Amino acid sequence: MKIDTIYGENNARVVAHYKLNGVTNYLVIPYEGYGGLNVILEHECSIVDNDAEWFVPTTHGAAEEAFVDIAAFDNDLLISMIEHDSEAMEKFFDRLKERGGFP
């Protein structure tokens, strides 16, 4: 899944998305080489590729619904990626390589 943001990031890779208080939030890698995840709200972006083949449903705090890329399907890993942990990002990309990369 990819989005374009109002901040100029094109084809930002979505790693997870969840709905909170009726608003969809996207956890994204805004550009290649970025060292973590950013949160982009639904009104700040448009979906340019809605392929969610590798997304699985999960629970996330108070989220009404949540989906995460299976390569990040580990709460500790996802939190570390949000915190811009380089080892977590490396682990995520290693998992992607094992499955053949982003779709």
N, C-alpha and C positions, 0 to 999 in steps of 0.2 A: 504494500500500500504506500502511496506517495501523495504528498500535498504540496501546493504552492502557498506561501504565506504572504501576508500583506507587508512583511518586513523584507521581502526580496529573495527569500530562499525558495528556489525552484526545485521540484522533485525531492523534497525533504523526505527521508525514509521514516515511516511510522513503525515504531517498535511495539507500542501498546496504545489502546484508547479506552476511555472509560467515560461514563456519564455520571455527573455529579450535579445535583440540584437542577436537573433537566438540561444541562449543558454538556456537550461532548468535548472532552479534553484529549489531545493527542500528545503522546510522548514521542518525540522525533529526534533523529540525528539530522540537524539542519543542512549539513554539507559534509562532504568527504573530508576526513581528517579531524572532524570536530571531536572533542574528548569527552563527550557525555550526552545527556538527553536534555532537551528543552520541552516545556509544556506550551502547546499552542491551543488556544480555544477555537471552537468551531466557527465563530464569527471572524477569526483572524486568518482563515485559510479557505482554500477550495481543494477538493479531492481531484487529483489528476489521474490516479490509478487506484482503483478500489479492490485490487486483487488481495484477498485476505486468506489465501490458501493455507498459510502457516500459522494463522491465529487461532488460539483456543480460548474458550471462556474461562474466566477465573473470578475470584472475589478480591476486592481491594477496598478495605476500610468501609467508608460510607458510600462508596460508588453504587449506583443503581444497577449498573451492568459494566462489565470490564472484559476486555479481550487483550491477549498478549501474544506476541510472536513466540512460538514454541522454543526458539533459541534463547529467549530471555525468561522462560517459564521457571523462575526461581526467584522468590520474593527478595532474598538477600542480594542476588545479582542485579535485579532491576533497581533496587534502592541504591546500590553502589554505582550503577550507571547514571542515575539521576544526580548523584553526588560527584560526578565527573571522575570516578576512580578509573585510572588507566588500566589496571589489571582486570577489572570487570569488563571494560570495553574490549580488551584483548580476548578474554574468555568468550564473550558474545560473538566476536568476529571469527574465532576458531570454530565455534558451533555452526556458524553460517557456512564456513568453508566445508565442513563435514557434510552438509546437505547440498552443497553446490552454490552457495551464495544467496543473495537476495533474489527473489523471483523477478 
